[in-house]
Each structure stands twice: as C-alpha cells, then as structure tokens.
C-alpha cells in the first residue's frame, strides 16, 4: 500500500470552510476527523477548533452555504464542530477523488506549521496515486510532501504533528525529557532549540494532547 502526503495551499475566497479550517483560519484548528461529500453534493465535516467559539457560531449562522451546524464546547476555548454545507467547487472536486480514482483519504487530517491542511491519500500503487494527482484542483495550490509506503501506526501518530512540534519532540526525547526519572526540563529543551520555555511548554502540551487523542480514538 502506498501513500502521498499533500499540503493544501491558500485558495482564494472567503468561504466559511476556509475561514474556519483553512490555512488562514481565524481559529486554531487542531484536526479534522471526518470530511465527506454526500449524494446531494453537499459536504459534512467534523473537526476540533480552539478559539472564540461564539464567533465561530456567528460565522456559521450567518453563512448562506451552511445548512446546519453544531459546536460542542469542551473547555470554553475549544470544542468539536460539525458542519453540513455547500462546499467551494474546488474543495468538492478534491473530496470526490475517491469516487473517480481508486484512492481514499486517511483521517484524522493534521496541519503544517504554517496552517495548511496536511492530507494523506492512500492507494494500491504509485501509478494509482499519480493518476489521482493529475486531477487535483489547481485552485488549492497543492504541494506533495512525501510519496512512499503507507506509514505504520507509529509514523501515523507523528504525522498528526506539525514540523515544529516534531522538532520539539525529537529534542525532548534526545535529552531524556520522557525518561524516568526525567532527564531534562522545559528550559533544557528551549535552550537547545532557541525558544522560550513558555513556547516549549505549549508545544509539549499540544504534542501530548494529539498523541493521547489518537490513541483514544
């Protein structure tokens, strides 16, 4: 089984899907658990956001392309978001690739350091994947990050992390942060990477949250 990792660019337009889950999102997107085109060519999406959820509700309520939505608040700043909407044409074409080619998407969907969606598309052979790539909508400005064997479970968890989070995790492991007894502090990691201790602490919290969520799901 083969897989290609795609980074979606910054499409033009202010569709609510891009405002909430695109590279220039007004919110902190944690991950997308499900994204699919229905028989009536509308789209359903389930994801987790952090930020001003009241503003998210306002955006969804006021957008004519949104047919229904719900937001389940978890801690006042983050929650699960369900959206049923009419999609932008280019996103609809992208999501229909599994209908027109022998490929499928791997979930959940993560993101890059600069906020672009990182999507893993799976197929039986490289040729099958390359055929699907020829039908990528140019408006999405998709770039290929990796083409190769489908990652095992350990690599899959790491694929949920941003590049910076992977750097922080690598240094934390190298310095023995997760050893028992602990062999390093946030300050040690920060010094190695040239970051503040607060930034390192925030990255480690997000890393641990994403890893634990992937295990739970």
C-alpha positions in Angstrom: 0.0 0.0 0.0 1.3 3.5 -1.0 0.5 6.9 0.3 1.1 10.5 -0.7 1.1 13.4 1.8 -0.4 16.6 0.4 -0.2 20.1 1.7 -3.2 22.2 0.7 -2.4 25.8 -0.2 -4.3 29.0 0.4 -7.2 29.1 -2.1 -8.8 32.5 -2.9 -12.2 33.2 -1.5 -13.8 33.6 1.9 -16.0 30.5 2.1 -16.7 29.7 5.7 -14.8 26.4 5.4 -11.6 28.2 4.7 -12.2 30.8 7.4 -12.6 28.1 10.0 -10.3 25.3 8.7 -8.1 26.8 6.0 -4.5 27.9 6.2 -5.6 31.5 7.1 -8.1 30.3 9.7 -9.2 32.8 12.3 -9.2 29.9 14.8 -6.6 27.3 16.0 -7.5 24.2 14.1 -6.5 21.0 15.9 -7.6 18.3 13.5 -10.4 17.2 11.1 -11.8 13.8 12.0 -14.2 13.4 9.1 -14.8 15.2 5.7 -17.0 13.7 3.0 -19.2 14.6 0.0 -22.8 13.4 0.3 -25.1 12.1 -2.5 -26.6 15.6 -2.9 -23.1 17.1 -3.4 -23.1 18.9 0.0 -20.3 18.2 2.5 -20.2 17.1 6.1 -17.2 17.9 8.3 -16.3 17.0 11.9 -13.3 18.7 13.4 -11.9 20.3 16.6 -11.2 24.0 16.9 -9.8 26.3 19.6 -10.6 30.0 19.8 -13.7 32.2 20.1 -16.4 29.7 19.6 -19.1 32.3 19.8 -17.5 33.9 16.8 -17.5 30.5 15.1 -21.2 30.1 15.8 -21.8 33.6 14.3 -19.9 32.8 11.2 -21.7 29.5 10.6 -25.1 31.0 11.4 -24.7 33.9 9.0 -23.2 32.0 6.1 -25.8 31.1 3.4 -23.8 28.0 2.3 -24.1 26.4 5.8 -27.1 24.1 6.0 -26.7 23.1 9.6 -24.0 23.0 12.3 -23.4 22.3 15.9 -20.5 23.1 18.3 -19.9 21.1 21.4 -17.9 23.2 23.8 -15.3 21.3 25.9 -13.4 23.8 28.0 -14.7 27.3 27.0 -12.0 27.7 24.3 -12.2 24.5 22.3 -14.8 22.1 21.0 -16.0 19.7 18.4 -17.5 21.4 15.3 -20.0 19.7 13.0 -20.8 21.4 9.7 -23.1 20.5 6.9 -22.6 22.9 4.0 -22.4 23.5 0.3 -18.7 23.3 -0.5 -16.5 25.5 -2.6 -16.3 24.0 -6.1 -12.5 23.2 -5.9 -12.9 21.5 -2.5 -15.8 19.4 -3.8 -13.6 18.3 -6.7 -10.8 17.4 -4.3 -13.1 15.4 -2.0 -14.5 13.5 -4.9 -11.1 12.0 -5.9 -12.0 8.7 -4.0 -15.1 8.4 -6.3 -13.2 8.9 -9.5 -9.9 7.1 -8.6 -9.0 4.0 -6.5 -7.8 6.1 -3.6 -9.0 7.2 -0.2 -8.1 9.7 2.5 -6.6 8.9 5.8 -8.1 10.5 8.9 -7.7 12.5 11.1 -6.3 15.3 9.0 -3.5 17.3 10.6 -1.7 20.6 9.6 1.7 22.1 8.8 3.4 24.8 10.9 2.0 27.5 8.6 -1.5 26.2 9.0 -2.0 24.4 5.7 -4.0 21.1 5.8 -1.8 18.0 5.6 -3.8 15.3 3.9 -2.6 11.7 3.4 -4.1 10.0 0.3 -3.7 6.2 0.0 -3.7 3.9 -3.0 -2.5 0.5 -4.0 0.3 1.7 -6.3 2.3 4.9 -7.0 0.7 4.9 -10.5 -2.8 5.0 -9.0 -1.8 7.9 -6.8 -0.1 9.8 -9.6 -3.3 9.5 -11.7 -5.3 11.0 -8.9 -2.7 13.8 -8.5 -3.3 14.8 -12.2 -6.9 15.7 -11.2 -6.0 17.9 -8.2 -7.9 21.3 -8.5 -5.2 23.9 -9.3 -7.1 26.5 -7.1 -6.0 24.6 -4.0 -2.3 25.0 -4.8 -1.5 21.5 -3.5 2.1 20.5 -2.9 3.4 17.0 -2.5 5.4 16.5 0.7 6.0 12.8 0.5 5.3 9.8 -1.7 6.1 6.3 -0.4 4.9 3.4 1.6 1.8 3.9 3.8 3.2 4.7 7.3 2.8 2.3 10.2 0.9 3.3 13.3 3.8 5.0 14.9 4.5 7.1 11.9 0.8 7.9 11.6 0.8 9.4 15.1 3.8 11.6 14.2 2.1 12.7 11.0 -0.5 14.5 13.2 2.2 16.8 14.5 3.4 20.0 12.8 7.1 20.2 11.7 7.9 22.4 14.8 6.2 20.0 17.1 8.2 17.2 15.7 11.4 19.2 16.3 10.4 19.8 19.9 9.5 16.1 20.4 12.8 14.9 18.9 14.8 17.2 21.2 12.7 16.2 24.2 13.4 12.5 23.5 17.1 13.1 22.9 17.5 15.0 26.2 15.6 12.4 28.2 12.5 14.5 29.0 10.3 11.5 29.0 12.8 9.2 30.8 12.1 8.0 34.4 13.5 9.8 36.3 13.1 12.8 33.9 16.4 13.8 32.4 15.6 17.3 31.1 13.4 20.3 31.7 11.5 22.7 29.5 14.4 25.1 29.9 16.8 22.5 28.6 14.7 21.9 25.5 14.2 25.6 25.0 17.9 26.3 25.1 18.7 23.6 22.5 16.0 25.0 20.1 16.4 28.7 20.8 12.8 29.0 22.0 11.2 30.4 25.2 10.3 27.9 27.9 6.6 29.0 27.5 6.7 28.1 23.8 8.2 24.7 24.6 5.6 24.1 27.3 2.8 24.9 24.8 4.3 22.7 22.1 4.6 19.7 24.5 1.0 20.1 25.7 -0.2 20.0 22.1 2.0 17.1 21.3 0.8 15.1 24.2 -2.9 16.0 23.6 -2.7 14.9 19.9 -0.9 11.6 20.8 -3.3 10.7 23.5 -6.3 11.7 21.4 -5.0 9.4 18.6 -4.7 6.5 21.0 -8.2 7.1 22.5 -9.8 7.2 19.0 
